Amino acid sequence: MPPLNADERATLEGWLDFYRATLAGKCQGLDDAQLRVAAAAPSALTLLGLLQHMAEVERNWFRRVLAGETAPPIHDPDADTEGHDGGFEVFDHSTYDTALVVWNDEIAHARRNCAVRQLDDTSPFMAGRVSLRWIYTHMIAEYARHCGHADLIRERIDGATGV
């Protein structure tokens, strides 16, 4: 649960961590085959694909954009790194254990990159600059949208609902 009465940074970080935990919770207790179950035809969206995608998104915003790091795509090494945040495609060699480790590593890297910056700090993005505050807000929205997808996929797999 995010803090109910905290400063802006703690609130933003609390909501981002809440949605990170929600996505992880949607995957818990399922085997690799279940994590590969698509949402509903014609969509190929899976819980494993969402987890991989969010690792790519964490890498894109907190490493490439915020910190200016050169960081190649994780799950599709042939993809163009410019704005890349794919990862939805699940390959034969994709596993939950690997995806979880990679995602947690990206979250840890994101936390380190954010810890040394203020909310008003900016980085070059597109034709302007983007603040850490904006990136946090964008990431909360990104996770919230995909946690909604995860809710529906999980319910389809085994009927589980809730946080």
N, C-alpha and C positions, 0 to 999 in steps of 0.2 A: 504494500500500500504506500503510495507516495505520501510525503509529509503534508498534513492538512494546513499547517501554518508555518511556513519557512520562507527564507529569502528566495529571490528569483532563481539563483543558480541551483540551490538545493531542490527547488520545485521542479525545474526543468530536468535535472539529473534524476530525480525521483521518478518522474513520469516515464523517462526513457528506460530506466531500469525496470519499472513495472511492466512495460510492454516487452522488453527483452525476456523477462521471466515468464510472461504469459505465453510467448511463442515457444519457449523451452518446455513449458508445461503441456502444451498441446501435443508435443512429440513424445512425452514420457510414457513409458509402458507399452509402446508399440514396437513391433519388430520391423526389420528393413522392408519386408514385403508390404506391410501396412503403410509405412511411410512413403511408399511409392504409389499408393492408390490415388488416382486422379480425382479431382473435385467432382466433375460431371461433364459428360461429353457435350461439346467438343473440346472443352478445356483439358489441358495436360497438367494443370497446376497440382502439385503434391506438397505434402508437408516437408519432405526432404528437399524439394526444389525451393520452397520458401526459406528454409534454413540456409541453404547455399546462397540464395539471392541476398539475404540479409547480411551475410559475411561480405559479399561483394559491395553492398551499399555502405556498410561500416567502413570498409577499406577505401571506397571512393571518397566519401565525405570527410572522414577524419584523418586519412593519410594523404591522399592525392590533393584534395582541395585545401583542407585546413593547414596541413603541415608542408605541402608542396613536395611530398615524397614521390619518388618513382616507384610505383608498386604495380606489377603486372596483374592481370586478371587471375583469379584463383582457380576457378572451375572450368574456364574455357581459355586456355593459354593462347589460342590463335585469334582471340577477339582483340579489337582495337581498344587500347586503354583510355582513349579520350571519351570521358563520360560513361565508361563501361560500368554497368551495375547489373549484369545478367545473372547467371547462375541458376536460372529456373530449370534448365534442362538437366535431367538425371541420366547419367550414363551407366553402363553395366558395371563399371568399377566404382561408382559412387556408393558410399556407405554412410550410415548415420553417425557411427563412431568418428569417422574422419571429418565429416561435416561439422559435428559438434565441437571437436577440438579446434578446427580452423575458425569457426564462428567465435568461440570463446577467446582465442588468440587475438582476433581482430577487435573484440570488445576491450580486451586488456590494453592493446595498442592505442585504441581510441581514448581510453581513460588517461593514459600517460600523456598523449598529445594535448588533451583538454586541460589537464591539471596545471600546465605551465602557461595557460592563457586566460585572459579575462573575457567576459561575455561580449564586450565591445571590440575585442581584437578582430581584425579582418584579414582576409586572404584574397588574392586575385581569383576571380571567377567570372567566366564569360567576358563581357566587356566592362565589368566593374569590380566591386569588392563585396565579399559576403562575410558577415560577422559570425562568431561562434554562436551567439544567441539565435540567429537565423538557422544555422545548421542544426542546433538542438531541436528547434521547433519543427523543422522539416523532418528530422529523424523520428520524432514523436508521431507525426502524421503518417509517415511511411510505415512504421511499426503498427500503428493503430489499424490502418487499412489492411495490412497483411494478417494481423491477428484476427480480424473479421473473417478473412478467407480461411484461416486456420481453424476457426470455430466451426465453419460449415464442413470443411474436409474431415475434421475429427468426428463430428457428429455422424457423417456419412459412413465412416469406417466402423465405429463401434457404439454409436449412440451417446457418447460422452459429451456433456455440455457444461458450460460454466467456465470459470477462470482456471 
